[in-house]
Every structure is written in C-alpha cells, then in structure tokens.
Amino acid sequence: MNKKLQKILAFVGLILLQTLILNEVHLFGFVIPYVYIMFLVVIPPHANRVQTLVLAFTLGLFIDMFENTGGIHATAILVAAYFRPQLLHLTFGLSYDYQTLTIKNARFIKKLTYVSLLVLIHHTVLFALEVFSFDLWQMFFKKLAITLIFSVLIIMLMMSLIRKKS
C-alpha cells in the first residue's frame, strides 16, 4: 500500500477511534482516554514543522467538530505539536540531533518518557481550557492524573502492537 494512503488512513482511523469508540468510554465516570495524540508520536521526528503543526491543528479541529468542544482539542494538540521538537531533543538527545532517531526502535523507557511528556502537555492545556476555573483545581488535577495514566497506557500498547505487526 502507498505510504501516503497509509498515513491518510491512520489519520482518519485515529479520528474515528477517538470519536466513535473512546469518547464513549467513561472510566470512573469522567475519564476519557485520548489516544489521537498518538499522531504526534508516529509522525517522523524530523518531519516538516509547519506541516506537522497544520496536520495537528486539523486533527484537533476534527475531534472538536465531532465532540462539539469549541476548539479546545485543536488548541491542546497544537501546543503539544509546537513543543514536540523540544521534547524529542530532551528525551532522545544526540539521536535526535544527528537525525538517526526512529521512535519505534528507541528504548522503552525513552519512548515512555517522550509519550508521557507529550500527553502531559496536551492534557494540561486541554483540561485547563475545559475547567477554566481556579475553584476546580482538585478536579483538574484528579482528571489530569487519571486520564494521563490511561492515555499513556493505551498509546504504549498501540505502539507495541504496531511494532509487532510491522
């Protein structure tokens, strides 16, 4: 199959997985795992930055349209995509600098660190915009912690399944 077609199908697949299946899962009554962030993990580390930002914004916009959330997903994934190169450099160091990095071949702890930081940035922005009140700080941190754990677990599981398949 053509690489471009695979990327389009993965993009559409993440949108459908998030909006049709995972948005219906409410762990503990309020936690929804957000795995569409996996798009930022699987995109090549040295992809065109402007193209990555536009695609991330488009992905977030589609999620917002399906969820009727007024742009908070687009904003959150755009912020995460903006900080992605710094996170890659922080996590992978010289491998990223010398353009020898492939996420799927990286050590597990480095992948886990990278995914966790990316999801932390995304979720912090998402829930801060969702709650938008200092009075609800306990709910913000509770939701952030639990959703972060489940999102990272699901993304890491999906990455291991993709690696075994390819």
Secondary structure, DSSP 8 states (H G I E B T S, - for coil): --HHHHHHHHHHHHHHIIIIIGGG--BTTTB----TTHHHHHS-TTS-HHHHHHHHHHHHHHHHHHHT-TTHHHHHHHHHHHHHHHHHHHHHTHHHHTT---GGGS-HHHHHHHHHHHHHHHHHHHHHHHH--GGGHHHHHHHHHHHHHHHHHHHHHHHHHHHHH-
